[in-house]
């Protein structure tokens, strides 16, 4: 069975929780006790229908305010696929949570209220999905029941979404538009009779059809997380470099080079959880054993059989800022790329994005939720890989040394 | 990659991040199925070395004896160190008060003992077996969840998590709860137990036991709750979750092996924590416990 990770985004009252609750209900993922519970709550609220949003709005503060505050993870499956939905809040203040929700997703569902069409939040959500490199986007035009399933209005909304995307040079690979009513169940599982003008798949059909990504990169890189050294007689000289293959693959006998120390060796053994294997590929964990002693520690990378990859100590990156204290030129942070953690200094903030995609403003600081371009100087070298070349190694977080909080996230543009 | 393999890779990556980033981590071990799976994953992550951190068991004193005996067997089998924090001690020290009334349990009392144990052992990270599909407050949990000096979870101030980059940097007095099996479902845990042939406490399998009916649930007869003789029945039951004996309900079942249990769970119309009286107390029971330091 395949696993598809989906991120959902929408504004307050777009009916996102209702949509997810509806998906859970229709796929029979809500158990009797959960269903009983939300039916009882719906009645207590004086509603005549079952309020499916109660299935996901979890926290007390959220119920109090009727909004979603933090990313909620929802699991369900059908006989064909497993789905993980990261349901991200719509509130502008909680954009950082949408980044958390969207970062592992392959598909994003952006909800719109048919009455309101494209609003500022829609632009913001779309631009975050593009920042995160999500290639498949579903625009779910919800609450069609409230505009009497008007096809002209639906077309009008599609045109304004297209206008929004049109300004973007790197448009996503796949875009879908579906007219929905999460409340009434239109186009959720089956084609709705209320939207004869729509010939596409229902939402559930669509998320079954969308292909699951399987990109493999050319460079062979394993980033070391942990050095396994059993303090046991039988494994006296054992030094196993455990980590995840970030890119490409490794096999027995491969020549390797260590980044950044430059040490060279040959792979003597590849182990996976104590068992010997012959090769290992991208996305998998492995423990590599080498034929000679070379200096390797956590955060270093083992690079196999490729002409060596360039290193850099200065990058230009897109940064999304996530804390109240501004990002300013001259300030220092910790930068973490996978398991590598180094000190860095912001050389300068160059510009920040205006909401409407292409436009930028020159700026010398980034405030909470701002997205901008920043030049960063690094205390130690990193592999010169951009986000477009290699997602896991072209992405980083900035950690505020005063609070230890994750202050921002970044995507490497140039090295 | 099939789903179990994807989940195993993700979990072991997280476990190695904990070992790589923290000085004094530990594995919170309750003896239930999730913590047994976690123990096994921790062992796999460091082979051929032993698990480089100890287990911590917060003992409510209201355990199923089967859980305790398997705990001790596993500690020997995996060659790990075990620290036990006793809720009874916290009660004796006057730090917490035993609950009274119907369904009194020591579940919420555990938090104080847990926080004291973390402080005593100077732990900076605790690996836990919480899963996001269990409960709505847990569905909002990060993989690395920072807890302040008071062990509190602040749902509004959670750190963003980008891809698999885990920020384990903390200030003095804080600690991190790490959840490697966040993305596993109940069924995944069972299927993994079957795939890896893991030993779990016998009470997960159907057995005859004296039980009584409370609020539509079969509660095990135990020394902690008085119950009238005529209410007690002997029934074939099993437990779907293993917590404090005084607040964990059984389900009627004759499933005596994993294949049947997995079929039963797949077809079940009741959620897992539906059998936990501690969660049924109020809307947001789990959230409130998490806010004061529960994991």
Interface residues (C-beta under 8 A of the other chain):
Chain A: X1 X3 X31 X32 X33 X34 X56 X57 X58 X59 X60 X61 X63 X69 X70 X71 X72 X73 X74 X75 X82 X84 X96 X97 X99 X100 X103 X104 X225 X226 X228 X229 X230 X231 X232 X234 X235 X238 X240 X242 X243 X244 X271 X273 X274 X283 X284 X285 X298 X322 X334 X336 X337 X338 X339 X391 X392 X395 X396 X397 X399 X403 X404 X405 X406 X409
Chain B: X1 X2 X3 X6 X9 X12 X13 X16 X17 X19 X20 X44 X45 X46 X47 X48 X49 X50 X132 X133 X136 X137 X139 X140 X142 X155 X156 X158 X159 X160 X161 X162 X163 X164 X165 X167 X169 X170 X171 X182 X183 X185 X268 X269 X270 X271 X274 X283 X284 X287 X288
